[in-house]
């Protein structure tokens, strides 16, 4: 019997109803699939039944990776490595549909890595169907002028449309986590703000939201040295707080930041 490792944030999905909801999100027949953190293979076995073209799974735990290889043989390709260390673009030449019951201790790190490493003109995935701790999911899908709105919201909604599929109770997992979870669906946008280097968007949001209760004046001056042209162009009230600026304003601020560096 495989015992979940707390150090790897393992909580295995066991709820058949939730597994069915996951596989109803999008058609996977004859598609290339990537499953992140398959664990004991409960979702994997159901993915196989939907006749995808090929299934890749990334599992860091050596014991679980071996178990998956033995149980599913040539039905899947097991990649035994750390998801944070792999270049997903090299897994497959075609776009992947990604399923992931992400380890909660690194879920935001995984998502930010994927967002910040996206190519300008193409995506390595067609959809993401990901499980997060509910608190994190609420931050991802939140809009401006709300308490959950922040850096993760701005980054996630830059190139992706995001919607919640459902909330998931602790008893859907083994062992049971101490918090509720949420299942989110991400779809690439056709139109988005052109940013030369995504790390500049990460920098802008990090600096602005590092003091989210303070007014905008201090972070703005830190980045733009009080540039009145940008204030007037974007119609920014520096007496507001970071959560009061919408997505588009942060993307435009990043463009202005890049223009100043040219």
C-alpha positions as CSV (number, residue, x, y, z in Angstrom):
1,X,0.0,0.0,0.0
2,X,1.3,3.4,-1.0
3,X,1.4,6.0,1.8
4,X,1.0,9.6,1.0
5,X,4.0,11.8,1.6
6,X,3.3,15.0,3.4
7,X,6.6,16.5,2.2
8,X,5.4,16.2,-1.4
9,X,1.9,17.6,-0.6
10,X,0.2,14.3,-1.6
11,X,-3.5,14.0,-1.3
12,X,-4.9,11.4,-3.7
13,X,-8.2,12.1,-5.4
14,X,-10.6,9.2,-4.7
15,X,-14.1,10.8,-5.4
16,X,-15.6,9.2,-8.5
17,X,-18.1,12.1,-8.9
18,X,-15.2,14.6,-9.0
19,X,-13.2,12.5,-11.4
20,X,-16.3,12.4,-13.7
21,X,-16.6,16.2,-13.5
22,X,-13.0,16.6,-14.4
23,X,-13.4,14.4,-17.5
24,X,-16.6,16.2,-18.6
25,X,-14.8,19.6,-18.9
26,X,-13.4,18.9,-22.4
27,X,-13.2,16.2,-25.0
28,X,-10.0,14.3,-24.8
29,X,-10.5,11.6,-27.4
30,X,-7.6,11.4,-29.7
31,X,-5.8,14.2,-27.9
32,X,-2.4,14.4,-26.2
33,X,-2.7,14.4,-22.4
34,X,-0.4,15.5,-19.6
35,X,-1.3,14.6,-16.1
36,X,0.7,16.2,-13.3
37,X,0.8,14.4,-10.0
38,X,-1.1,11.3,-10.9
39,X,-0.5,9.7,-7.6
40,X,-2.0,6.3,-7.4
41,X,-3.5,6.6,-10.9
42,X,-7.2,7.0,-10.0
43,X,-7.8,9.8,-12.6
44,X,-5.3,8.2,-15.0
45,X,-7.3,5.0,-15.4
46,X,-10.4,7.0,-16.3
47,X,-8.4,9.2,-18.8
48,X,-7.4,6.0,-20.6
49,X,-11.0,5.0,-21.0
50,X,-11.7,8.2,-23.0
51,X,-9.2,7.1,-25.7
52,X,-6.7,9.9,-25.9
53,X,-3.9,9.6,-28.5
54,X,-1.2,9.5,-25.8
55,X,-0.9,10.1,-22.1
56,X,2.2,11.5,-20.4
57,X,2.3,11.7,-16.6
58,X,4.8,13.5,-14.4
59,X,5.3,12.0,-11.0
60,X,8.2,13.0,-8.7
61,X,7.7,10.2,-6.2
62,X,9.9,7.2,-7.4
63,X,7.7,4.6,-5.7
64,X,4.6,6.0,-7.3
65,X,6.3,6.4,-10.7
66,X,7.3,2.7,-10.6
67,X,3.8,1.7,-9.5
68,X,2.2,3.6,-12.4
69,X,4.6,2.1,-14.9
70,X,3.8,-1.4,-13.6
71,X,0.1,-0.9,-13.5
72,X,-0.4,0.9,-16.8
73,X,2.5,-0.6,-18.9
74,X,2.6,1.0,-22.3
75,X,-0.7,2.8,-21.9
76,X,1.1,5.8,-20.5
77,X,4.6,7.4,-20.5
78,X,5.8,8.0,-17.0
79,X,8.2,10.9,-16.5
80,X,9.8,10.6,-13.0
81,X,11.0,14.1,-12.3
82,X,10.2,17.3,-10.5
83,X,7.5,19.4,-12.4
84,X,9.4,22.6,-11.6
85,X,12.5,21.3,-13.3
86,X,11.1,20.1,-16.6
87,X,10.6,22.0,-19.9
88,X,7.0,21.1,-20.7
89,X,7.5,22.3,-24.3
90,X,9.8,19.4,-25.0
91,X,7.3,16.7,-23.8
92,X,5.3,16.7,-27.0
93,X,5.3,18.4,-30.4
94,X,1.5,18.8,-30.2
95,X,-0.5,20.9,-27.8
96,X,-1.4,19.1,-24.6
97,X,-4.5,19.0,-22.4
98,X,-3.2,19.2,-18.9
99,X,-4.8,17.7,-15.8
100,X,-3.3,18.3,-12.4
101,X,-4.2,17.6,-8.8
102,X,-1.3,20.0,-8.0
103,X,0.6,19.7,-4.7
104,X,-0.7,22.6,-2.6
105,X,2.7,23.6,-1.3
106,X,4.0,24.4,-4.8
107,X,0.7,25.0,-6.8
108,X,1.2,28.7,-7.3
109,X,4.8,28.2,-8.2
110,X,3.9,25.7,-10.9
111,X,1.2,28.0,-12.4
112,X,3.4,31.1,-12.4
113,X,6.2,29.1,-14.0
114,X,3.8,28.0,-16.8
115,X,2.4,31.6,-17.3
116,X,5.8,33.4,-17.3
117,X,7.4,30.9,-19.7
118,X,4.6,31.1,-22.4
119,X,5.8,31.8,-25.9
120,X,4.6,35.0,-27.5
121,X,2.7,33.4,-30.4
122,X,2.0,29.8,-29.3
123,X,1.0,27.7,-26.3
124,X,2.3,24.3,-25.4
125,X,-1.2,23.4,-24.0
126,X,-4.7,23.8,-25.3
127,X,-6.4,23.6,-21.9
128,X,-5.5,23.3,-18.2
129,X,-7.8,21.5,-15.7
130,X,-6.2,22.1,-12.3
131,X,-7.0,21.5,-8.7
132,X,-6.0,24.1,-6.2
133,X,-6.5,24.8,-2.5
134,X,-9.8,26.9,-2.5
135,X,-8.1,29.9,-1.0
136,X,-5.6,30.0,-3.9
137,X,-8.3,29.4,-6.5
138,X,-10.2,32.3,-5.1
139,X,-7.2,34.5,-5.6
140,X,-6.7,33.3,-9.2
141,X,-10.3,34.0,-10.3
142,X,-10.9,37.2,-8.3
143,X,-11.5,40.6,-9.9
144,X,-10.2,44.0,-9.0
145,X,-11.8,45.9,-6.1
146,X,-12.0,42.7,-4.1
147,X,-9.9,41.5,-1.1
148,X,-8.6,38.4,-2.9
149,X,-7.4,40.4,-6.0
150,X,-3.6,40.4,-6.3
151,X,-0.5,39.4,-8.2
152,X,-1.8,35.9,-8.9
153,X,-5.1,37.3,-10.3
154,X,-3.2,39.6,-12.7
155,X,-0.7,37.0,-13.9
156,X,-3.4,34.3,-14.4
157,X,-5.7,36.4,-16.4
158,X,-3.1,37.9,-18.7
159,X,-3.1,35.2,-21.4
160,X,-5.8,32.9,-20.0
161,X,-9.5,32.8,-19.5
162,X,-10.2,31.2,-16.2
163,X,-13.4,29.7,-14.7
164,X,-14.3,27.6,-11.7
165,X,-15.7,24.2,-12.4
166,X,-16.6,23.3,-8.8
167,X,-15.5,23.3,-5.2
168,X,-14.2,20.0,-3.7
169,X,-14.6,18.9,-0.1
170,X,-11.7,17.3,1.9
171,X,-13.4,13.9,1.9
172,X,-12.8,13.6,-1.9
173,X,-9.1,12.9,-1.1
174,X,-7.1,10.4,0.8
175,X,-5.6,11.5,3.1
176,X,-8.1,14.3,3.7
177,X,-6.6,17.8,3.5
178,X,-7.6,20.3,6.2
179,X,-9.0,22.7,3.6
180,X,-11.5,22.8,0.7
181,X,-10.3,22.7,-2.9
182,X,-11.4,24.1,-6.2
183,X,-11.2,22.8,-9.7
184,X,-10.3,25.5,-12.3
185,X,-10.4,25.5,-16.1
186,X,-7.9,27.6,-18.1
187,X,-8.2,28.4,-21.8
188,X,-5.7,30.4,-23.8
189,X,-6.9,33.8,-24.9
190,X,-6.7,34.7,-28.6
191,X,-6.1,38.4,-27.8
192,X,-3.9,39.7,-25.0
193,X,-1.6,42.5,-24.2
194,X,1.8,42.2,-25.8
195,X,4.6,42.2,-23.2
196,X,8.1,41.7,-24.3
197,X,9.3,40.0,-21.1
198,X,6.7,38.3,-18.8
199,X,9.1,38.7,-15.9
200,X,8.5,42.5,-16.1
201,X,4.8,41.8,-15.4
202,X,5.9,39.6,-12.5
203,X,8.1,42.5,-11.2
204,X,5.4,45.1,-11.6
205,X,2.8,43.1,-9.7
206,X,5.3,42.0,-7.0
207,X,6.3,45.6,-6.2
208,X,2.7,47.0,-6.3
209,X,1.2,44.2,-4.2
210,X,4.0,43.9,-1.7
211,X,2.3,46.7,0.2
212,X,-1.3,46.2,-0.9
213,X,-2.8,48.3,1.9
214,X,-0.6,51.3,1.0
215,X,-1.5,53.9,-1.7
216,X,-0.1,53.5,-5.2
217,X,2.2,56.5,-4.9
218,X,5.2,54.7,-3.4
219,X,5.4,51.7,-5.7
220,X,4.6,53.9,-8.7
221,X,7.5,56.3,-7.9
222,X,9.8,53.3,-7.2
223,X,9.2,52.0,-10.8
224,X,8.5,55.2,-12.8
225,X,10.1,58.0,-10.8
226,X,6.8,59.9,-10.6
227,X,6.5,60.1,-14.4
228,X,3.4,62.4,-15.0
229,X,3.0,61.3,-18.6
230,X,2.3,57.8,-17.6
231,X,-0.1,58.9,-14.8
232,X,-2.0,61.1,-17.2
233,X,-2.0,58.6,-20.1
234,X,-3.3,55.7,-18.0
235,X,-5.5,58.0,-15.8
236,X,-4.1,56.6,-12.6
237,X,-5.1,58.0,-9.2
238,X,-2.1,57.5,-6.9
239,X,-4.4,57.8,-3.9
240,X,-5.9,54.4,-4.8
241,X,-4.6,51.0,-3.6
242,X,-3.2,48.2,-5.7
243,X,-6.4,46.2,-5.6
244,X,-8.3,49.1,-7.2
245,X,-6.4,48.9,-10.6
246,X,-7.9,46.5,-13.1
247,X,-6.1,43.8,-15.1
248,X,-5.6,46.0,-18.1
249,X,-3.9,48.8,-16.2
250,X,-1.3,46.4,-14.9
251,X,-0.6,45.1,-18.4
252,X,-0.4,48.7,-19.7
253,X,1.9,49.7,-16.8
254,X,4.2,46.8,-17.8
255,X,4.2,48.0,-21.4
256,X,5.2,51.5,-20.2
257,X,7.9,50.1,-18.0
258,X,9.4,48.2,-21.0
259,X,9.1,51.3,-23.2
260,X,11.2,53.3,-20.7
261,X,13.9,50.6,-20.7
262,X,14.2,50.9,-24.5
